Amino acid sequence: MKQRIAFIGAGKMAAALISCIYNKKLAKSIIASDKSNENLNRIKKYLKIVTTTDNREAIKNSDIVFVCVKPQDMDNVLNEIRNAAGDYLVVSIAAGIKLKHLESKLKNKRIIRVMPNINCLAGEMAAGFSANRRATKQDIKNVSELLNSAGIAFLVKENLLDAVTAISGSGPAFFAYFIGAFAEAGIKNGLPKDIAFKLACQTALGTGKLLMEKNLIPEEMIGMVASKKGTTIAGLRILKKHKVKDILIKTIDAAVKRSEELGK
């Protein structure tokens, strides 16, 4: 059964989620609240949803409430809605705010914590989410369907969300760094800037798509491209010589560690 969904906070991430849910007709109704009329007006330009600046009004008749505000604003919002009537499920996308803290503010509530990523803006989100003990199997199923409308999402134990944060939360910045380097190398070797950039982006996009659609492991993909004494082997030798794989693992490890520190 389709749910009545409220969004508290209507920034870019929330707007992207709303758009995916709306366009795939997964909700019975959607209402968004935000203290910024600019954010609300931006959404209303392309989606026919109800908007308000009153958070309590937004959740009044809702089944699922997505809280999409900055971590530093979370407690104010939770204090505002904690006594609002209704048997609604709360879904938080605030980084670093753990289920235990959410439960301390929202007594006896069903709660799901999501770690989304910026690629939601392109409908290609990679997310992880965890549920508290009160959340039902149906809650998990409903939220999974909503999140997967914007990309892919996996249910994981909460202690694994730090790894999700490092891989998919920070990951877009790391991949953008690689794409920038690829494009710069292309320019250095004579390609026009726009062509080098688009080739690098499309190659990254196509590689991920091919790996997933054909269910390939990276080593299989490398074997499909590389040939003896060819150009790929020449490049791979440089990667192995400089232990780039080790550097990348250390990069993710550093992001995981920082995520753990921020969550304390």
C-alpha positions in Angstrom: 0.0 0.0 0.0 1.3 3.4 -0.9 2.4 5.6 2.0 1.8 9.3 2.9 5.3 10.8 3.0 6.5 13.9 4.7 9.9 15.5 4.2 11.3 17.9 6.8 14.0 19.8 5.0 13.8 20.4 1.3 17.4 20.9 0.3 19.1 19.3 -2.7 19.3 15.8 -1.4 15.7 15.9 -0.2 14.5 17.4 -3.5 16.3 14.6 -5.4 14.6 11.9 -3.3 11.2 13.6 -3.6 11.6 13.8 -7.4 12.5 10.1 -7.7 9.6 9.0 -5.4 7.2 11.3 -7.1 8.1 10.4 -10.7 7.9 6.7 -10.0 4.5 7.2 -8.2 5.5 5.4 -5.1 3.7 7.6 -2.6 0.0 8.2 -1.9 0.9 11.8 -1.1 4.0 13.9 -0.5 4.4 17.0 1.6 7.6 18.9 2.2 8.4 21.4 4.9 11.3 23.8 5.1 12.1 27.1 6.8 13.3 28.3 3.4 10.6 29.4 1.0 13.2 29.4 -1.7 13.8 25.6 -1.4 10.0 25.0 -1.4 9.4 27.2 -4.4 12.2 25.4 -6.3 10.4 22.0 -5.7 7.0 23.4 -6.6 8.3 24.5 -10.0 8.4 20.9 -11.3 6.5 18.8 -8.8 2.8 19.0 -7.8 3.3 18.4 -4.0 2.0 20.2 -0.9 4.6 22.4 0.9 4.6 24.2 4.2 7.0 26.0 6.6 5.4 24.2 9.6 7.1 20.9 10.4 4.3 19.8 12.7 1.8 20.4 10.0 3.9 18.3 7.6 3.9 15.2 9.7 0.3 15.5 10.9 -1.2 12.8 8.6 2.0 11.1 7.4 3.0 7.5 7.5 6.7 8.1 6.9 8.7 11.2 7.9 12.0 11.8 6.2 14.2 14.2 8.3 16.6 15.8 5.8 18.2 18.6 7.8 21.9 19.3 8.6 23.2 17.4 11.7 23.6 20.6 13.7 19.9 21.3 13.1 18.7 17.8 13.9 18.0 18.2 17.7 15.9 21.3 17.2 13.7 19.4 14.7 13.5 16.3 16.8 12.5 18.4 19.8 9.8 20.1 17.7 8.2 16.9 16.4 8.8 14.5 19.4 5.4 15.0 20.9 3.5 15.3 17.6 0.6 12.8 17.4 0.8 10.0 14.9 2.2 6.5 14.4 4.7 7.5 11.8 8.1 6.0 10.8 11.0 8.4 11.1 13.8 8.2 8.5 16.9 10.2 9.1 19.5 11.0 6.5 21.7 13.2 8.8 25.3 12.1 8.7 26.8 10.9 12.0 23.5 10.9 14.0 23.2 7.4 15.4 20.0 5.5 16.1 20.7 5.6 19.8 20.6 9.4 19.8 17.5 9.5 17.6 15.8 7.1 20.0 16.7 9.3 23.0 14.8 12.1 21.4 11.9 10.1 19.8 10.7 7.8 22.5 9.0 4.6 21.3 9.3 5.5 17.6 10.2 3.3 14.7 13.3 4.7 13.2 15.5 4.1 10.2 18.9 5.8 9.6 20.1 6.3 6.0 23.5 7.1 4.6 22.7 8.4 1.1 25.2 10.0 -1.3 25.3 13.0 -3.6 24.7 10.8 -6.7 21.1 10.9 -5.7 21.0 14.1 -7.6 21.5 12.1 -10.8 19.2 9.2 -9.8 22.2 7.0 -9.1 22.4 7.0 -5.4 24.4 4.3 -3.5 23.1 4.1 0.0 23.1 2.0 3.2 20.5 2.1 5.9 19.9 0.6 9.4 16.7 0.2 11.4 16.1 0.2 15.1 14.3 -2.7 16.9 10.9 -1.1 16.7 11.0 -0.8 12.9 9.0 -3.6 11.3 9.8 -5.8 8.3 7.2 -3.8 6.4 8.9 -0.5 7.4 12.2 -1.8 6.0 10.6 -3.0 2.8 8.8 0.3 2.3 11.9 2.4 2.9 14.0 0.1 0.7 11.6 0.5 -2.2 11.7 4.3 -1.8 15.5 4.5 -1.6 16.0 2.1 -4.5 13.9 4.5 -6.6 16.9 6.8 -6.5 19.6 4.2 -7.1 20.5 1.3 -4.9 20.3 0.9 -1.1 21.3 -1.9 1.2 20.2 -2.8 4.7 23.3 -3.2 6.9 24.1 -3.2 10.6 24.6 0.3 12.0 28.2 -0.3 12.8 28.8 -0.8 9.0 27.5 2.6 8.1 30.9 4.1 8.6 32.2 1.9 5.8 29.2 2.9 3.7 30.0 6.6 4.5 33.6 6.1 3.3 32.8 4.1 0.1 29.7 5.8 -1.2 29.4 8.9 0.9 32.9 10.1 0.3 33.4 8.0 -2.8 32.0 10.5 -5.4 34.8 12.9 -4.4 37.4 10.3 -4.8 36.1 9.2 -8.2 35.9 12.8 -9.2 39.5 13.2 -8.3 40.4 10.2 -10.6 38.3 11.6 -13.4 40.0 15.0 -13.1 43.4 13.3 -13.3 42.3 11.3 -16.4 41.0 14.4 -18.1 44.2 16.3 -17.2 46.3 13.5 -18.8 44.2 13.7 -21.9 44.7 17.4 -22.2 48.4 16.9 -21.7 48.4 14.5 -24.6 46.6 16.9 -26.9 42.9 16.3 -26.4 40.6 19.4 -26.1 39.5 20.0 -22.5 35.8 19.2 -23.0 36.5 16.0 -25.0 39.0 14.7 -22.4 36.6 15.4 -19.6 33.6 13.7 -21.3 35.7 10.7 -22.3 36.9 10.3 -18.7 33.3 10.7 -17.2 31.8 8.3 -19.8 34.5 5.7 -19.2 33.9 5.7 -15.5 30.1 5.6 -16.0 30.4 2.7 -18.5 32.8 0.7 -16.4 30.6 0.7 -13.4 27.5 -0.1 -15.5 29.3 -3.0 -17.3 30.6 -4.5 -14.0 27.1 -4.5 -12.5 25.0 -5.5 -15.5 27.3 -8.4 -16.5 28.0 -9.3 -12.8 31.8 -9.1 -13.4 34.5 -8.9 -10.8 37.1 -6.2 -11.4 39.8 -8.8 -12.3 37.5 -10.1 -15.1 37.0 -6.6 -16.5 40.8 -6.0 -16.4 41.3 -9.3 -18.3 38.8 -8.3 -21.0 40.6 -5.0 -21.6 44.3 -5.9 -21.2 46.3 -7.8 -23.8 49.9 -8.9 -23.7 52.3 -6.1 -24.5 49.4 -3.7 -25.0 48.6 -0.2 -23.8 46.6 -1.3 -20.7 49.4 -3.5 -19.4 51.8 -0.6 -19.7 49.5 1.5 -17.6 48.8 -1.3 -15.1 52.5 -1.7 -14.5 52.7 1.9 -13.3 49.7 1.4 -10.9 51.3 -1.7 -9.4 54.8 -0.2 -9.2 53.4 2.7 -7.1 51.1 0.5 -5.1 48.0 2.5 -6.0 45.7 -0.2 -4.7 47.3 0.1 -1.3 46.9 3.9 -1.4 43.2 3.6 -2.3 42.5 1.1 0.5 44.3 3.5 2.9 42.1 6.4 1.5 38.9 4.5 2.4 40.3 3.4 5.8 41.1 7.0 6.6 37.5 8.0 5.7 36.1 5.2 7.8 38.2 6.2 10.8 37.1 9.8 10.5 33.4 8.7 10.2 33.8 6.7 13.4 35.4 9.7 15.2 32.6 12.0 14.1 30.0 9.5 15.4 31.3 9.5 18.9 
